[in-house]
């Protein structure tokens, strides 16, 4: 039996939504009857399938299909796509059988009704048996279709009232009363609600069935109601066709199943009663509204005084005004809906045109299919005729073409093997060349490093020869002098023309610092050249062993987060391509830049002249004279540096400007490049990293750090400190500038930027570490000097003779441990108290002296 629950879209009535209906196919009249539940005896309606078309548009949703009759269209929805396909396939097959029985199918094999499966499926029925080859039969979804689905509960809807058919209230009441009363009578008869002993399972023949239909017609009363005999016959037919009979149920189910079915029946009837109660409530509300209108009219008629009537009229006028405003709003809404409807009509028209186009395509495809089917039928009916049409000459040509194609395939295979071998050989050669190139680059780097060492030794020998032999003959002295000048003026371009550069020292580094400073004194020029060659040699030797793994570790880091690994990497030095990003991350993490603040400071500096403006202009030409970006007055970074310093002087009026801030801002500009970023970097150094009053007028904290440094120097390098005390050397004359500008203009650029990497991340203790490491690095050289003047002269330039930055870093962070920040704070606090007491005593002496001079008179 083709029956089951489907959702039907209600298009009339107050509630337009999906409603669950029990559908049952009537084989005798080719109709699809639908009830509200499987237990109802009177159908709510029927669908004539003899002249209907089916449509399953995928855009409507999964499981939704339409049945279009000449009078109206029915929109149905199955629980799944499989159930939808089963219903469509079964309805078509059963209608096909019905049409064949009634001899309605045309002779050319095309159905009289149109099947519009738009953009989804196309069904062509040539033969019912052959249909399985074209579209296999869909597996029966037993959970949603068939007799067993009748014993299952109906699909639940949002509300019980929503599932009621308001178009057929009398049918709904009849079905409900029948379900309640009939169930009780049947239960009282033999304990089985589905047992009918007096009715047979099927009519014996067609005449009996027609006779039963006649009895049904006779049993129909004039007022549309059915007599008891009609009810029993309809009930028997429903039980025999659309629901399992008592005998089948008793055979398949035990007592437990029967109890569960009866419980489910009770729940269904309870829902029916609830639905009827809700319908009664709606009718009560409508009745109350009508009675209210009646009472108001009665009050108006019974009112004796004009005043009361006037008040009632005013009340009605207010109601009319309210209703008028509502009507206007509804009219406005109606206009908007009409506009929307117009747009939708145009869209529907476009869709119809599209559907028409698709139907035409579908019709054309069907004609092609039919043509091919007829052609195949003719070929199958007369295979010898087709064979005779192929001549011997055609066969010969085809065989010849096949042979040619086989030869081409063999040729392509041979060519493919050859090319694969060529590619393999080229890959091996390329790999070998890459390995040789890498080895040559390593060898070239080693040769360049050795060349730098040899050149530096050559220059050192010339320098020693010039200094050690004062009584050298004039000709020999002139020869040594000429050799030194030639070494200093060695041009790189001459060697580059030969194809191999033996002098790897470039004039400027990545940030514009001169690798060989142009000193006026010839000895200093020679020392700078020697130092540059040794630095380059160390770089070349450590490039493959140290620099490359370090660069790979930096490339693998994504988002920056404070950790021990990042601290170790920053101490080892940040690569050039990552330095700008890491510096700005360190600045913004502690400083919290304010958007627009820098621009406001620039506006203030343009409108008002700061007292420090003159001193800033004097210091600009003296900033980083060994850097090409600041060496010329017309350099592009000079005006940007001026704006940064003026903005900071307005940002921090307590400091304003101090000599040394220009060099800090210049280094920040070289690395960060952005003007505003350099400003915030300067703010971060002065206000976050350095202690308070470090750049004040008295420089009191800077003096305190010099005393703390002398303490650390006595602890970490005691021999060197004793040597300084023996010759009365005050190291603060050299180191004061180191601390004030963080080694700018003191160390070579490569080592300076590594110091700044760690300084921006860890703070001022890095300056103490590197200052002690510099003295430790040159300790033996200083101990060999036994004259105070020579020691001062050596300390003036000995920081620029440091060539091995890795060695200096290991001394600073490994050999000088431990170095806690708490110890540094305690030392600063102790020496600050001592210095403030000394300054207070000095002020008292000064005041007493001024008072004494005033008493003595002129």
C-alpha angles and dihedrals in degrees: 000000000000103000139122148123120296132169113244122201111230111218097177133055131041096296114058106186144105115299126191113239135176108233123200127182116227106211095192097059101021092239133138110224120198130200132180093242135007090250096059118108100197116063120228091218146319140237119222107222098182093088101019131116129214129224131180110182111186093212090067091066139267115312095010119130137159135226111202119198125179089259103043145337124254119208113205133178129204125203092249143007091256092055090048092052091047092053093047093047095046094046091051093046094048093046088049090055091046092051092048090050092051092042092238099131114104122241097242092066099246120124118245091229125062122246109208109187096165118203091336119062137356118203120197119183114201094148132356092230094046090051090084091065093051099038116006116227112268114243112255111256097220093186092064107021133048140035094306090061089065091067091053121086118265115259109273119245130203093264133007092235091055091067094053117104106232092186091065106038094151092052090048091052092046092051093047094049091046093050092050099041097033093051092053093049093047092047091052094050104059108339095260120099092200098047119112111170096175093056126074122227095239134007112259095234144349093272092059090050091051090047089053089052089051091052088053091055092048092048094057110105125222095252093056097261124122127235124236093260091054091050092053093048093048089045092052092048092049092049092048097046111028107023135043114267127237095254093052091045092049091050097048104035132054128215094277091057090049092053092050091049091051091048089052089049090054091051091050092051090048089055089049091055091048090052092051090049091053090049089051089051091055091050090048090054092052090048092050091052091052092047090050091055089048092052092050091051091048091051090053093050095045095046108115101192127062090227093063092046090048090052090050090049091050090050089052091047090054090049090048091050090049091048090047091055089047089049091052090049090048091048090051089049089047091054091050091048090049090053090048089046090052091052090047091048090054089047090048089049090053090048090049090052089049090048090048090052091049091047090052089050089048091050090050090050090050091051090050090049091049091048092050090046091053091046091050090048090052091048092049092048095050110023094157092060092057091047092053092054092066107083128209091250093057091051090050092051092049092050090049091052090049090053091050091050091051090052090050091050091051090048092050091049091052091047091048092052091048093050091047090053090048091051090048091052092046090050091052091048091048092050091049092048091049091051091047091048091051091049091048091050090052091047091047091051091050090048091049090049091050090046090053090049092048092048092049091048089048091053091045091053091049090050093048090046091052093048101037100052108052093165094056114141116261095247092051092044090051090049092052091048092051091050091052092050092049091051092051093047097047107144118219094205095067091058093042090060090062090061098247123079112213095174108066095174110113124199097241134022128225094284097044099261116145111249091203109034116219101239121181094223112078094218091055090050089053093048091048091052091049091049093049091051093050092048091051091048092053091048093052093049094048097040098091097031102041113006099050097051089045091051091049091053091051091049090054093056114095117171114021118238128167110260142134093264093053090048091053092048093049091050089053090054134269116254116245094249092054101036098087093051094045094046092052090047090054092047097046093044093064105020103048099209115226113226113240095009094109093051091051090052090051090052090051092049091051093050098042129034114231119224090236093055093097094051091048091053090051093051098046096079090048095054116114096336090181092061121086092216092062104024095087124060088225094056116130094232095058096077091042090052090049092054092048093052094045091049091051092049089057092041094055109029091172090068101020099171132344128183106261097041089091091063093046091052092045093056090047090052092050093054105031094035092195114104097218092045090054089051092054090046089056090048090050093052097045100038103030111024102034121061120253118281091021091128099027124123093267095042086213096158091048089055090048090054090054091057091046090051092053089054091052091045090055090050101041101033105023097161093054093046091051089051090053092049091049091057094034095244115170104207092191088076087067103030099044091080091045091061096040096055101020095249096308109158089012105076130042113266097254094054092037094058092048089054090050091050091061093035093059091048102041106023136228096335086077089064090054091048095051093042090055091043091054091056091044090050092055098031097116093047092051093046089057091060114085102180126082094217092050090047091054091047091050092048090055094069106009092104090064091055092067105109105164108071093177091056091049090050092051090051092049099048105024112027095043098050135160102053110152122188091227091063090050092052092049092050092048092051093050096048092044091059090049093048094047090051090051092048091049091051090048091052090051091051090048092050092048090049092050090048092049093050090049091053093048092054128213 
